[in-house]
Amino acid sequence: MKTGTHWPRRHFLRLAGGAGALSWLTACDRLKDLKASLPLGPGADTLVPFKTPSGYGPDLISHTLNRLTWGAAPGEYARVSALGSTPEDCLERFLEEQLQPEKIEDPATRAVLARLEAVREPMTELFEYKPSQLDSELTRAAVIRASHSRRQLYEVMVGFWSDHFNIDSSKLDCRWFKTVDDRDIIRKHALGNFRSLLRASALSPAMLFYLDGRENKHRAAGDKPNENYARELLELHTLGIHGGYTQRDVMEAARCLTGWTVTGREVKLGIGRVFFEAAAHDPGAKSVLGREIPAGGGPEDLDRLLAVITAHSSTAAFIARKLCRHFIADEPPNPAVEKVAAAFQSSAGDIPETLRALFRTEEFRTLRGNKIKRPFHFIVSALRATGSATSCGTGVRRALQVMGHAPFHYPTPEGPPASGADWLATLLCRWDFASQLAGGSLKCTRTDTAGLTACAGGRDGLLRHLFGRDPDTAECAAAAGVNSPLALAL
């Protein structure tokens, strides 16, 4: 289903205004019974008057915040607007700020995350925890970081790479190892180098379990490799399904990867240790994408394989198209894809350089308001837009589960659908979440609706903040006709 720039929201606003919909919303009172096991994150208690956007259609700064962050928080539009003398200059300075997350102080988020004990544990200690506790803490950490961290582009890219290298945390020992994968693989390399990220993922304990890499062994002549990971490596992680590889390339890549394994719960000491077992490796010569990999390479076959596939033009094109789909449009324009692919290839997969090229394309700057948010994005952006404080307790986590977008639980390797149109069936669930958030009934979350409205300069200011532009006459009328304009506008 394709939509125009502002049609979906206006359409629903008119329907709601005409029918008096959402009149059943609860009053905008503060949540009185907070049963969170964690302190609430930064948010509702820190609201101050803030500048809101104006003009028809999202301007470049609103657009930048919509794409480079998980959503505009109160006051963020004014902060970014003050970074330069022109909107283009503001975008450049904000981009450079965000591409250096290590220089961004984030004490409030860090203080809340410090209470999440399990996600900080070393590998050997994780198996002392129940999988349900690890899952809860990992989800909470993801939501709190996305909704409250000042390192927004970094968190957006963490989400992007988590989907790209999807691992279902409910499979086997992934229930424990996904915590390490998130911390030491995805988060460590999210704004680094693609080949380094790819190698780290290939040797991630969670990935070795999830795609059966630990079962890929060659012990005698005639043994066939387990090609599961090799196939997804080529199809989903690098070249793409139309990237020019053959079934023979899959088998040859699998041969390169034989011998890499990881210890699981079957051992008492050294759980999660990744190592190369020479006796389980195919020592013969291989050929991948027409490139020869000499015999006798042993563990070096992995790096030789990755060198071949990451240097291939199909990998640059595939990664560029996914990035452009994420940041520009569900059907990204080819000129933008080509520019981003060229930057990826010329920089040898440097992620910041690739992103600079993307955000400097004319297509990124002009194609605005054309994407439907996926459920996780919708929920997190709502928390940010309202300045809500949350511990990501049962209310938020249940909403993610009901909408089918709980982090780290998509069952198949391709990851959750990238197009917002694929998630339109969740619209009623979104209305329910928005009404609970605005009405103060979302468990373990606090939203000061009255304070937010006042700080935005009244109802029209609130709509400008949430829309990133001036509301039109129909939208203003619809908002005036319901009990909770905040819930309706989210």
N, C-alpha and C positions, 0 to 999 in steps of 0.2 A: 504493500500500500504506500503510495507516494503522497506527500503532503507539501503544501506551499510553505512559505516562510513562517507565517503566523497562523495559518488556518486552524490547526488542531485546538490550540488554546482558545481562540476566539469562538470557534464552533461550540465547544463545551461550555464556555461562559454564557453564550446566548441561550443554549438549551437550559442551563441551570437557572439563568435569570428569568427566562420565560416561564419555567415550570415551578419556580420557587424551590428548586432542588437543594438538598443539603440543609434544609431547615431543621433537621433533626440533630445537627451537630451540637456537641456539648459546649457549655460556656467556656470562655477562654480564661479559666482559672489556673493557677499554678498547681502542679501535681503535689498533693499533700503526703502521699504515702510512698516515699522512695525506698524500695526494697532492694537497692543495688548492692552488690557485694564489693563494689569499687566506688571510690569518690567520683563524682561527676567531672567530666572534662571541662575545659575552659569554655565559656559561652555566655549563658543567659544573664549572669550577674555582672557582666562587663560592658553592657550596651551603653553607648553614648550617642548623641545626635550625629547623623552622618549624611553626607551628600549622596543624592541619587541621580541616576542617568536621566537624560531628557532627549527628546527628538523622536521622530518616527523611525523605527527600525533600530536594532542594536548598533551602537557606534563601535569603533575599533577596539576601544578599551573594554566595553562590555563583552564583545566577541572574544577578546583575548582571555578574559577571566572565565568565560564559558568553556573554552577549549584547553587552556594551559593549566586549569585548576579543576577541582571537583565541584566548583560553583562559587559564585561571588558571595563572600561573607559581608555582614554589615561593616561599612567603613573601608572595604577593600577597593571599591571603585575610586574613592577619593584618594587613597594612598597611591594607587597606580597612576592616576591622572596627574599627580604631582611629581612624577619621576622625570618628566621631560617637558619640553616646550611645545611639542606636537604629539598627536596620538601615535604616530609612527615611532617617534623617539621613545615614548613611554613603553611601547611594546618591546623595543629593542632592549631597553634597560631592565625591564621586568624579566625578559627572557634570559639575559645574562645573569641576573640575580638568581633566578630559579635553576639555572644550569650549574650552579655551584652550591649545592645544598649544604655542604660541609661548613660553609661560611654563614649560614642562616641560623641564628640562635632560636631555639624552640623549647625553652625550659618548661612551659606549662604542659605541653604534650608529653615531654619526657617524664615529668613528675607523675602524671597519671599512669603512663606505661610502666613505671617502676613497680607498681602494685601487681602487675601481671608476672608472676614468678616463673611459671612453666616455660613461657616462650623465651626466657633468657637462659635456661638450663643447658649445660653441655650435653652432647649426644648421649653419653653413658648414663645420665640421670633421667632422661626423658621417659624411660620405660618404668620408672617408679610412679608415673602418673597414669590415671585412667584416660583412655582415648577421648572420652566425653569432655574431660577438663581441658585437655590440649585443644580440642576443637573449639570449645567455648572461648578460650583465651586467644587463640589464633584469630578467630573471627572478630572478637572485641578489639584486638590490636589493629586489625585492618580497618575497621570502621572508625575507631578513634583517630588513627593517623590520617585517614582520608578526610575526616570531617573537621579536625582541629589543627593539624600540623601546618606550620608556615612554609614547609618545603613541599609545596603543592605539585609542581611539575614532576618532581621526583616520585611522589606518591602516585600520580597518574601513570607514570612509566612503570612503576612496580605493578600496578594493576594490569597494564598492557602486557608485560612480559609474563605475568602469572597466567594470563589467558593463553599466550602464545606457547608457553611450555606447560600446558595444563597437566595437572596431576590430581586425580581423585583421591583425596586423603582417606577415604573409607576402605581402600584396597589394602589388604594384608598389613605389612609393617609400615606402609605409608601413613597409617594412623599416628605413628610417632615421628617418622622421618620427615614428613611434610613441614613440620616446625623448623627443622634445620634447613630444608630446601628454601623456605621463605626467607630465613634470616641470613644464611651464608651463601646462597646462590643468587636468588632473584634480587634481594635488596642490595647485596654487595655490588652487583654488576649492572644495576638498572640504568645508570647513566655512565657506563664505562665503554668497553669495546665488545662488539657483538661476538667475535670469535672467542674471546675469553668467557663470555656468558655462556656460549654454546658448549664449550669444553667443560665448564663447571657443571652445567646441567647434565651433560652426558655421564659424568661421574658422580652425580648426586645419588646418595643412597635411596632416596624416594623414587627417582626416575629409574634406577636399576631394578627396583621392585615393580614399579607401575607398568613398565613396558618390557618386563622380563629379560632385561639385559643380563642379569645375574645367571640366567639359564643358558646363555649363549656360549656354548663350549664346543671345542673340537679336540677329541681325545684319540681318535683313530681315523685312518684313511676312510673316506666315504661318509664321515659324519657331516650332516647338513646343519648349518648354523640356524639359530633362532633369529628370524629376520624381523621380528616385531618392532624393536626399537629402530633398526636401520630404515625400515619403511617410513616410520613417522618422522625420523630425522630428515629424510629427503623430502617427503610430501608435505609435512606440517611445519617443520622448523627451519628449513632452508630454501630448497629449490621451488617448492610448490607443486601441486598435482600436475601442472602442465609445464614443468620446468625442464623437460627434455631428457629425463632419466628413463631407464628401462628396468625391467625385472632383473636383468643380469646385474645392473648397477646396484640394486637393492641387495642381492645376494653377495656381491663382492664387498659392499660396505659392511654387511653383517660379518663377513670373514675378517675384515679389519678389526672388528670390535670384539671378537672372541677372546675370552680369557679374563675380561674385566668383571669383577664380582664384588659382593658386599656381604658381610656377616649380619645375620639377623638375630632373632630371639633365641635361635637354637644354640647359641654360644653364651657362656656366662661372662666371659671377659672379652673386651674389644668389640662390643656391639656397634654396628654401623661402620665398621672399618672397610674402606674401599681399597682393593688391591688388585694387582695383575697376577694371574696364575699362568705362568709360562706353559705349563703342561696342558692347559686347556685352550691354548691359542693356535690358530691355523698359521703355520710359519711360511706358507707358500707365497708366491708372487700374486698380486691382485691388480685389477684394472678397473678404475672407477671414472666414468665420464670421459673415457679415452685417455686417461692419465695413468701411467704405470706406477705401481707401488711395489718396490723390489721385495724379494723374499728376505726373510730373516729379520724383519723390522721389530718384531716383538711389540712392546708397549708403544713404540714410536709410530706404529701403524695408525693409531688413533689420531695423532696430530697430523700425519700425512693426509689422512682422509679428510679431516676438518679443513686443512689448507686447500684441498682441491675444491670442496663444495662451497666454502665461504668466498672463494675468489671467483666463482662462476657468476656470470651476469644474471642468471635466473634467480640466484639468491638475492642479489641487490634489488631486482625488480619485484620479487615477492615481498620482501620486507618493506620496501618503499610503498607498495600498494596497500599493505596492511596498515602502515602508519598513516597514509593519506586517507584511508577509509575511516580510521579512528578520529583524525583531527580535522578533516576537510569535508568529506561527504561519503555516504554509503556507497555511491558509485563515483569514485574519485576521478577527476579529469586526467587524461593521459599526460598532458604537458607537465602537470605537477608531479606525477609519478616518475616521469623521466628525469626531472631535475633532482628529485630526492634520491633516486637510484644512482645517479651519477655522483652525488655527494657521498653516498654510502660506499660506493666502489673506490672512489679516489681517496677516501680517508681510511680505507681498509677496515670499514665497519665501525668507525668511531661514532658512537650514538649521539653525543652532543652536536658534532658537526652535521650529522644527518638531520637532526631536529632544527638546527639553524636554517638549513636549506629549505626545509618544509615550511617553517613559519615566515620565511621571506618570500614565498611564492605569492603571486598575485591571486591565485586561486584560494589560498588560505585566507587572505585578507578580505576578499570580496564575497565569498560564499558563506553567508551568515544565517543563523536561525533555521538551518535545514536538517537538523538531526534530532531524532527522538531519543531521549535518555533510556538506557537500559535500567532495570530495577535497582541495582546497587548504586548507580550514578544518581538516579532519582532520589533515593533515600538519603544518600550522603549530601547531595546538593540541597535538599530540603533542610537537613540539620544545619548546614552552613548558612543558608539564606536566612534562617530564623534566629541564628545565633544561639541555637539550643545547646544545652549541656547534656551530655549523655555518657553513660558507662557501657552502652551497647548491651543492655540487659535483655530480658526476655521479649520486650516489645519490639525492639529493632531486629533482633535475631529471628523472631517468629515472622516478621514481615518479609525478611529476605528469604526465608524458607518457603512461605506461602507463594511468593512470586517466582520461586524456582531459581533464585540467583544467590544462594548462600555461597560465600567464597570457599574455594577449594573442594567443591563437591560436584562439579560437573562430571558425569560418569565416563565420557568418551574423550579420546586424546585431542580432538580438534578444538576443545574448549567451547565455552558458551557462545551463542550467536553474536556476531559483532554488530549486526544491523538492529537499530531500535525497532524497526517495523516488525521484526520477529517476536517482539515482546508486547505487542498491542493487546494481547489477551489478558494482560495484568492490569488493565486500566481501572477496573472496579476495585482491585486490591490497593491500587495507588490512592484512589479516593478515600478508602477506609483509613489508610496510613496517614494521609494528610489531615483528615478530620480528627484523628486521635492526637496527632502532633500539635495541631493548632488549638485543640480543646483541652490540652493538658492531661490527657488520659493515657498517654503512651508510657508504659512502665519503664522506670529507670531513666527517664528523660525529662528534662525541665525546659519549658518554652515560655518565655514572657511575651505573650502576644500583644498585650496592651503596651508594654514598654517598647517593643519593636516598632509598633505602629507610631507611637509618639516620637521615637528617635528618627523615624523616616520622614516625619513632617505630616503625619496624618494618613488617611486611607489612600489617597492618590499617590503620595510619596511611597507608600508601601508597595503599591502596584508597580511603580517605576523601578523600585529596587528589585522586585521579583521578576519583572519582565525584561529588565535591562533597557527600557525605552518608555516613552509615554503610552499609557493605555488609550485606546480609542473610545468613542462615545458608548458603543455597545458594551465594551468591557467594563467601563465605569458603571453603567446602569446595572449590569449583571452583578457586579460586586456589591452595589448598594442594596440589592434585593435579597441577600442571603445573610444568615446569622454570622458566618465566618468568611469574610473575604480572603483571609490568609489561606485557609484550606482550599478554597476554590482556585486561587491564583497559583498555588504550588503545582 
